[in-house]
Amino acid sequence: MVLLFIFLCLTGEDEQLHEMIIEANNIGAPIHPTMYGIFFEDINYGADGGLYAELIKNRSFQFPQNFAGWVTFGNVQLMNDGPFPNNPHYVRLGNPGHQQKHTGLENEGFFGIGVQAGSQYRFSVWARCIGSSQRISIELMKSDRDDDSQAFVIQELVIDSTEWKKYELVFTSELTEFHCHFRLFLQTSGDLDLCHVSLFPVDTFKGRLNGLRKDLAQALYDLKPGVFRFPGGCVVEGLNEKTRYQWKNTVGTVENRPVNENLWGYSSTFRFFPQYYQSLGLGFFEYFQLAEDIGAEPLPVLNVDMVCQARNTDDQQLPLSMIGQFIQDALDLIEFANGDPKSTKWGQIRSEMGHEKPFNLKFLAIGNEQWGVLYPERLERFITAIRLEHPEIKIIGSSGPNPNDIMFDYLWNEMKLLKTDYVDEHYYRDEEWFLSHADRYDSYDRTGPKVFAGEYACHGTGRKVNHFNASLLEAAFMTGLERNADVVHMATYAPLFAHVQGWQWRPDLIWFDNLRSVKTCSYYVQQLFSVNKGTNVLSLKMNGRVVCGKDGQDGLYASSVWDDKLKAFIVKVVNTQNVDHRISLNFKGLEKSVKLVNGTCTTFHSDDLIIENTLDEPYKVVPIESSISIDGHVLDTQIKAKTFAVFKFIKVIDEEND
Ligand code: AHR
């Protein structure tokens, strides 16, 4: 025995058997299909320069510095009476005054423009000639201009109408370049007007025009998210009334959507991005469409008649007298999503944009991270109006930015009084918090509003990065969400995306540069929960207690579910300690005739706790699936130190033993 103990210590294994009893015949609370979802905000260049596949920055010359992102040469004039009233600026290219000179402009894209060899790109522009037809050159130039020829794509386009008209041209790049620039110049000697200068990859997600970057949208699809929160975050509130997110500005003709300032451009003094604006090309139509494409329920967040409280004092807040307009925006959004395509104004706009059928919106969050007495008094008015016209819509209220303080308690109480359907909780917390809060929801009130964990992530102490350990602790904590799926109906990690050159906030779920993307360890944890979420909770206990890492539980966390579609038992176990543990999974209560077959164990493990997946090495830590078999209804096995494991068995009836 002593020898065995020494052996186990040397091998880092604990000799104690941790027996987990799963009440396999006692199907518990349903797990809502919305349980694991995504939260998108245009932060870290998540939209323009990221998911939204437009490659030209400031395509409408509408940034306050109208030529931000552009360099002009020759005779270029800025005009402001163009064909799109919300974006009236355009450029007039004229004769440069000497045969040796040229007139044109160059765009730097978002941290350069990324193009792939063999891929097609669609250039488009609204243009008119003044008088006779004019010819322009369209080029892509290498970032390294030392070569003989700067341009590696050279195309020509004739502008032949004196009326504003959209021109398009598709070309193939022969080179892969991460940071090229775009150039356009006049080949003829007359005058020409250009606006909304645009360049997209042809191969967008689902091949859509005005589309989304394929690898990033596919990464969302692969998460199988149940719910999709959008568009923020602080951008919902804005720094002030003018810069708040207004959904009506994000629908209709893309050329006419007014550019909006993005507060993330100046929020972090250690990382300024003064040229961070929202083109709103990825607007509410594109959002609803993406939600549908990836099978997630849309959950828009709307402004509650308040600007960002973290960036404003109460006396800078919007007056209550404005609230009618905000409430009308909420009602109109419901109509845009669900209204009849013929008899309603906003339903018709949706239909004209290409989606006749309703989007079947069911959820609406009013307010992002709000607090204090100003919030409930505003929220109440929204609730009254929405319940009156749309009792079918579930309303989500805020509990502020912290998961446990006076403000949080006050707001939760207010949400109960106001009878919101859900309360949005946010927790960006450190390792210790995630380790010690897996039992957070075990004692929650079951009678009030349900929980939407709308923003959370383990922020490791020291450098806040997406290392393996943070994801392991998220997994440990998430077993507590799953065990309490009767009260927690939705959870969305945040933020979702970050450009490696343009981030303001980290950690984030998916990182990318101009051509590549990488799924973080946290992504894989989210995915393992999401694709194994099951349909019902099953009770799982160790020595009669839930397994939440508390005293005497040796850093183990666990939850179990039944999947009625797959007819499968799924058990998630997280070992947060430095030693391997022996565990047994006892599927109690099953009849003798029940066999557990096709067993798999998917493990997510790393010996190196601070390891990260990177763009250059994206698969350093990935889940690994292997087959396992079970003797009867009890699996005796081992979970390695620092491991998240998902066990799955299909239930079949053995006719012979029936
Ligand atoms: O996710 C980043 C920010 O965190 C969100 O914009 C805000 O809601 C929270 O403070």
Residues whose N, C-alpha, C, O or C-beta is under 5 A from the ligand:
A	BS01	AHR	G233 C234 E369 A494 P495
